[in-house]
Amino acid sequence: MLLPSVKIFSGTNSQYLAAEIAREYGQPLGQMQLNKFSDGEMQPVINESVRGEYIFLIQSTHAPSDNLFELLLLIDSARRASAKYICAVIPYFGYARQDRKDKPRVPISSKLIANLLVAAGANRIMTMDLHAPQIQGFFDIPVDHLESNTTFIPYIKNLHLDNLTFASPDVGSTNRARQYAQYFNAEMVICDKHRKKANEIASMTLIGEVKDRNVILVDDICDTAGTLCNAAQLLMDKGAKSVRALITHPVLSGKAYENVAKSTLTELVVCNTIPLKQESPKIKLLSVADLFASAIRNCYEQKSISSLFIK
């Protein structure tokens, strides 16, 4: 009996990353096309047999919501074509910021997205740096939660910075910053912010000492870059020698590029989980393709995923 083989497909807006992942894995992307009716209705078509195969469908679910819906349709296509096993590879899991009911009459959107992915026919989810790690519990199927520190730590080492300090731009990212601080045996500080409403900061206070230190801010998402740039300015005002930022998912909406360009940040280092809308001299892009390719291989060969993590 022939063993099932691996086939890797990509949604429309993640092809730049999927092609790199497939190349790192050692095979071409599978053939598919996206048909659209005149009113915008989508129909993804897989143009090769997937019967009895292990299928990895790569698509980040950043805005617009068409990216999510295309992924759901691709999963359904593969299921109805008798694929043996379907893994949805979602480098950036959208709607993860809505992981709880923090005010009356609002949705828990990330739970709804989890339900939709399972209902469509996904057998497994592979993603990176969820905004809230507990979102893994919204799924009743396995979730491989990859960590961007595998990509960022070698980059930090190559900078050869002295007096290194890691900073969290808000209380929610404290655990991320602490992981880096522990790995490098470095200090950690917190920028405690108070919001009036979404994307609008009322005040920010520094907890810790940064005078004459090279500071690296750590977070999972950069949206308008308002929090990040305010934190960088606060750190410089408190005597930091330099401020950099490590951000996994470059959402970068609104005036984000302008905010970063005008900020006191030395550089903003991001992963390619989401395509950049434009280039910027302050933004450095690192690829996570090799990490996802290794995770896909380990998943198929039933090897440990945690072996890919930096301890």
C-alpha positions as CSV (number, residue, x, y, z in Angstrom):
1,M,0.0,0.0,0.0
2,L,1.4,3.4,-1.0
3,L,1.9,5.9,1.8
4,P,0.1,9.2,1.3
5,S,2.3,12.0,0.0
6,V,2.5,15.7,1.0
7,K,1.0,18.4,-1.2
8,I,1.3,22.1,-0.3
9,F,-1.2,24.6,-1.6
10,S,-1.6,28.3,-1.1
11,G,-4.3,30.9,-0.8
12,T,-4.1,33.9,-3.1
13,N,-2.6,36.4,-0.7
14,S,0.0,34.1,0.9
15,Q,1.6,32.8,-2.2
16,Y,4.8,34.9,-1.7
17,L,5.4,32.9,1.6
18,A,3.9,29.6,0.5
19,A,6.2,29.4,-2.5
20,E,9.2,29.9,-0.2
21,I,7.9,27.3,2.3
22,A,7.4,24.8,-0.6
23,R,10.9,25.5,-1.9
24,E,12.4,25.0,1.6
25,Y,10.4,21.8,1.9
26,G,11.7,20.6,-1.5
27,Q,8.7,20.5,-3.7
28,P,6.7,22.9,-5.9
29,L,3.4,24.3,-4.8
30,G,0.3,22.4,-5.8
31,Q,-1.8,23.7,-8.7
32,M,-4.9,25.7,-7.9
33,Q,-6.8,28.7,-9.2
34,L,-9.3,31.2,-7.8
35,N,-12.3,31.8,-9.9
36,K,-14.5,34.9,-9.2
37,F,-18.0,35.7,-10.3
38,S,-18.8,39.3,-11.4
39,D,-20.2,40.0,-7.9
40,G,-17.0,38.9,-6.2
41,E,-18.2,35.4,-5.2
42,M,-15.1,33.1,-4.9
43,Q,-14.6,29.6,-6.1
44,P,-11.1,28.1,-5.4
45,V,-10.3,25.1,-7.7
46,I,-7.6,22.5,-6.9
47,N,-6.3,21.5,-10.3
48,E,-4.7,18.1,-9.3
49,S,-5.7,15.0,-7.4
50,V,-5.5,15.1,-3.7
51,R,-7.2,11.8,-3.0
52,G,-5.6,10.1,0.0
53,E,-3.0,12.7,0.4
54,Y,-1.7,14.9,3.3
55,I,-2.7,18.4,2.3
56,F,-1.2,21.6,3.8
57,L,-3.2,24.8,2.9
58,I,-1.2,28.0,3.6
59,Q,-3.1,31.2,4.1
60,S,-2.8,34.0,6.6
61,T,-6.2,35.4,7.6
62,H,-5.4,39.1,7.7
63,A,-7.8,41.7,6.3
64,P,-9.8,41.7,4.1
65,S,-12.0,38.8,5.3
66,D,-11.8,37.3,1.8
67,N,-8.5,35.7,3.0
68,L,-10.3,33.8,5.7
69,F,-13.2,32.8,3.5
70,E,-10.9,31.6,0.7
71,L,-9.1,29.4,3.2
72,L,-12.4,27.9,4.4
73,L,-13.4,27.2,0.8
74,L,-10.0,25.6,0.1
75,I,-10.4,23.3,3.1
76,D,-13.9,22.3,1.9
77,S,-12.5,21.7,-1.6
78,A,-9.8,19.4,-0.3
79,R,-12.2,17.5,2.0
80,R,-14.7,16.9,-0.8
81,A,-11.8,15.7,-3.0
82,S,-11.1,13.0,-0.5
83,A,-7.8,14.3,1.0
84,K,-6.7,12.0,3.8
85,Y,-5.5,14.8,6.2
86,I,-5.9,18.5,6.0
87,C,-3.7,20.9,7.9
88,A,-4.6,24.7,7.7
89,V,-1.3,26.5,7.9
90,I,-2.2,30.0,9.2
91,P,1.0,32.1,9.7
92,Y,-1.1,35.0,11.0
93,F,-4.3,34.0,12.7
94,G,-6.7,37.0,12.3
95,Y,-9.4,38.0,14.8
96,A,-7.2,36.7,17.6
97,R,-7.4,40.0,19.4
98,Q,-11.1,39.2,20.1
99,D,-10.4,36.3,22.4
100,R,-12.8,37.1,25.3
101,K,-15.9,39.1,26.1
102,D,-14.4,42.2,27.7
103,K,-17.6,44.3,27.4
104,P,-21.3,43.6,26.9
105,R,-22.7,42.5,23.6
106,V,-19.5,41.8,21.7
107,P,-18.5,38.5,19.9
108,I,-15.7,36.2,20.9
109,S,-14.5,36.2,17.3
110,S,-11.5,34.0,17.6
111,K,-13.7,31.2,18.9
112,L,-16.1,31.6,16.0
113,I,-13.1,31.4,13.5
114,A,-12.0,28.2,15.3
115,N,-15.4,26.7,14.9
116,L,-15.5,27.7,11.2
117,L,-12.1,26.1,10.4
118,V,-13.1,22.8,12.1
119,A,-16.6,22.8,10.5
120,A,-14.9,23.3,7.0
121,G,-13.0,20.1,7.5
122,A,-9.5,21.0,8.9
123,N,-7.9,18.1,10.8
124,R,-5.0,20.3,12.2
125,I,-4.0,23.9,12.6
126,M,-0.5,25.3,12.3
127,T,0.1,28.9,13.3
128,M,2.6,31.3,14.8
129,D,2.5,33.6,17.9
130,L,-1.2,33.8,18.6
131,H,-2.2,37.0,20.2
132,A,-3.5,35.0,23.2
133,P,-2.0,31.4,23.6
134,Q,-5.2,30.2,25.2
135,I,-6.9,30.4,21.7
136,Q,-5.4,27.0,21.2
137,G,-8.1,25.8,23.6
138,F,-10.8,27.0,21.3
139,F,-10.0,24.1,18.9
140,D,-11.0,20.5,19.4
141,I,-8.3,19.5,16.9
142,P,-4.5,19.6,17.3
143,V,-2.8,23.0,17.1
144,D,0.9,23.5,16.3
145,H,1.8,26.9,17.8
146,L,5.1,28.0,16.4
147,E,7.2,30.7,18.0
148,S,8.9,33.6,16.2
149,N,11.8,33.6,18.7
150,T,13.3,30.8,16.6
151,T,13.8,33.5,13.9
152,F,14.4,36.5,16.0
153,I,17.0,35.2,18.5
154,P,19.7,34.5,15.8
155,Y,19.1,38.0,14.5
156,I,19.6,39.5,18.0
157,K,22.8,37.6,18.5
158,N,24.3,39.0,15.3
159,L,23.7,42.5,16.5
160,H,26.2,42.0,19.4
161,L,24.5,44.6,21.6
162,D,25.9,45.4,25.0
163,N,23.7,46.4,28.1
164,L,20.8,44.6,26.5
165,T,17.3,45.1,27.9
166,F,14.0,43.7,26.7
167,A,10.8,45.7,27.0
168,S,7.1,45.0,26.7
169,P,5.1,47.8,25.1
170,D,2.2,46.9,27.3
171,V,1.3,44.5,30.1
172,G,-0.1,41.9,27.7
173,S,3.3,41.2,26.1
174,T,5.1,40.8,29.4
175,N,5.5,37.0,29.0
176,R,7.0,37.4,25.5
177,A,9.6,39.9,26.7
178,R,10.4,37.8,29.7
179,Q,11.2,34.8,27.5
180,Y,13.8,36.8,25.6
181,A,15.2,38.3,28.8
182,Q,15.6,34.9,30.4
183,Y,17.3,33.5,27.3
184,F,19.8,36.3,27.1
185,N,20.1,36.7,30.9
186,A,19.1,40.3,30.4
187,E,17.0,42.9,32.2
188,M,13.3,43.5,31.4
189,V,11.1,46.6,31.7
190,I,7.4,47.2,31.0
191,C,5.6,50.1,29.4
192,D,2.2,50.2,31.1
193,K,-0.4,51.9,28.9
194,H,-4.0,53.0,29.5
195,R,-6.4,53.2,26.6
196,K,-9.4,55.3,26.1
197,K,-10.6,53.2,23.2
198,A,-9.1,50.9,20.5
199,N,-6.0,52.4,18.8
200,E,-6.0,55.4,21.1
201,I,-3.6,55.6,24.1
202,A,-4.4,57.9,27.1
203,S,-1.2,57.5,29.0
204,M,1.9,55.3,29.3
205,T,4.3,54.7,32.3
206,L,7.7,53.0,32.4
207,I,8.2,50.3,35.0
208,G,12.0,49.7,35.2
209,E,15.3,51.3,34.4
210,V,16.7,51.8,30.9
211,K,19.4,54.5,31.2
212,D,22.4,53.8,28.9
213,R,20.8,50.5,27.7
214,N,20.1,49.1,24.3
215,V,16.4,48.2,24.5
216,I,14.4,45.8,22.3
217,L,10.6,46.0,22.4
218,V,8.8,42.6,21.9
219,D,5.2,42.1,20.7
220,D,3.2,39.9,18.4
221,I,1.2,42.5,16.4
222,C,1.9,46.0,15.2
223,D,-1.3,47.6,13.9
224,T,-1.2,51.4,13.7
225,A,2.3,51.4,15.5
226,G,0.9,54.0,17.9
227,T,1.7,52.0,21.1
228,L,5.1,50.9,19.7
229,C,6.2,54.4,18.7
230,N,5.0,55.9,22.0
231,A,6.9,53.2,23.9
232,A,10.0,53.9,21.9
233,Q,9.8,57.6,22.7
234,L,9.2,56.9,26.4
235,L,12.3,54.6,26.5
236,M,14.5,57.2,24.8
237,D,13.2,59.9,27.1
238,K,14.2,57.8,30.1
239,G,17.8,57.5,28.8
240,A,17.9,54.4,26.5
241,K,20.9,54.3,24.2
242,S,18.8,52.8,21.4
243,V,15.4,51.2,20.9
244,R,14.5,48.4,18.4
245,A,11.3,46.4,18.1
246,L,10.7,42.7,17.3
247,I,7.1,42.3,15.9
248,T,5.9,39.0,14.5
249,H,2.9,40.1,12.5
250,P,3.2,43.5,10.6
251,V,-0.4,44.4,10.2
252,L,0.7,48.0,9.8
253,S,-2.6,49.8,9.0
254,G,-3.6,53.4,8.9
255,K,-0.6,55.7,9.4
256,A,1.6,52.9,10.6
257,Y,4.4,53.4,8.1
258,E,4.5,57.1,8.6
259,N,4.5,56.6,12.4
260,V,7.4,54.2,12.2
261,A,9.4,56.5,9.9
262,K,9.0,59.5,12.3
263,S,9.7,57.5,15.4
264,T,12.8,57.1,17.5
265,L,13.0,53.4,16.6
266,T,16.4,52.4,15.2
267,E,14.6,49.6,13.3
268,L,11.4,47.5,13.3
269,V,12.1,43.9,12.7
270,V,9.1,41.8,11.5
271,C,8.3,38.4,10.1
272,N,6.8,37.8,6.6
273,T,3.6,36.2,8.0
274,I,1.8,39.1,6.4
275,P,2.9,40.8,3.2
276,L,4.3,44.4,3.7
277,K,2.2,47.0,1.9
278,Q,5.3,49.2,1.2
279,E,9.0,49.3,1.8
280,S,10.6,51.4,4.6
281,P,14.2,51.9,5.5
282,K,13.4,51.3,9.1
283,I,11.6,48.0,8.6
284,K,13.6,44.8,8.4
285,L,11.8,41.7,7.1
286,L,12.8,38.2,8.3
287,S,11.5,35.0,6.7
288,V,9.8,32.2,8.7
289,A,9.6,29.9,5.6
290,D,12.3,27.5,6.9
291,L,10.5,27.1,10.3
292,F,7.1,26.3,8.7
293,A,8.8,23.9,6.2
294,S,10.4,22.1,9.1
295,A,7.1,22.0,11.0
296,I,5.3,20.6,8.0
297,R,7.9,17.9,7.6
298,N,7.8,17.0,11.3
299,C,4.0,16.9,11.2
300,Y,4.0,14.6,8.2
301,E,6.7,12.3,9.6
302,Q,5.1,12.3,13.0
303,K,8.1,13.9,14.7
304,S,8.1,16.4,17.6
305,I,7.2,20.0,16.7
306,S,8.6,21.3,20.1
307,S,12.0,20.2,18.9
308,L,12.0,23.2,16.6
309,F,11.6,25.7,19.5
310,I,14.5,27.6,21.2
311,K,14.6,26.7,24.9
